[in-house]
Amino acid sequence: MYLTINGIEKSFVNEKKERVKVLDNINIEAEKGSFVSIVGPSGCGKSTLLYLIAGLDRPDAGDIRVAGQKVKKPGPERVVVFQEAGLFPWLTVLENVTYGLKLKKMSKAEAEAKALEVLKMVHLSRYVDSYPHQLSGGMKQRVAIARALVMEPDILLMDEPFSALDEQTRMVLHKELIEIWRKTKVTIFFITHNIREAVQLSEKVVVFATRPGKIKDIISVPSMKDGVMPDSVTLHTEQKVLSILQEEIEKVLKEEMGDDYSFKTGPVHRNDSGDMGSHI
């Protein structure tokens, strides 16, 4: 396997000086070029795991290996796209995308040529001279994705990158992300609260249990024919994920609202927005 996550455990100290376990014995394997999504209740450690893969933090136990090499620190082969685009407001789109390349001492001409190629991929060629405040939320996220892709990472780590966007923009970016994934063959780890998003994008959905974060199940998503999954297959897979999450969602709600609260699910139906699971 290209990426292996073995027995990962992680704890933090809270404001009461108590040690709280966030991740408990996490084991995941991913092949090179695969697309894996992680879903689970808020606070179950999804983002923490992503940061451990990125090398932004260290686990208390276990290890993470990429191509057999243990992850000990951040590296150019692992790039993170965060929920917020995090663009430099004083730089243009082109300057934002070339920023990392210039830090690598690449010539301006070569950096701009690579950036323009990637910006074309995310359909932003017309906005190279624009500043972040002149862009929509979806366009800013495209710039963030371009800034990550221009570094030619082997693994793209995405932490709820579309959660703040409207549904129509999200659908467009879903399509673009799938096209980019197929073209670049990059391995993608994608964190989301949205069950439909996870099912429609991924080859594999890892379902986390609530605190401390554990793997409750790993679901393989049927492969899409010509890039389109039949609605019946999508709905069946979504219902399967939601049924697994039901107990975990109820635990979280009871913590917040007391034992009188009861969370029940019925058959999954599409609503006008197509948004499912964003309330988790």
VENPETA-V9279 format. One record per helix or strand of 2 or more residues. SS is the DSSP state (H for helix, E for strand). FROM is the first residue (numbers start at 1). TO is the last residue. Records with the same first field share a line. If there is no record, write none. Layout:
SS = FROM-TO ; FROM-TO
//
This chain:
E = 3-13 ; 19-30 ; 35-39 ; 61-66 ; 69-70 ; 78-81 ; 155-159 ; 187-191 ; 204-208 ; 215-220
H = 46-54 ; 93-103 ; 108-121 ; 125-127 ; 132-134 ; 137-149 ; 167-184 ; 195-201 ; 231-257
//
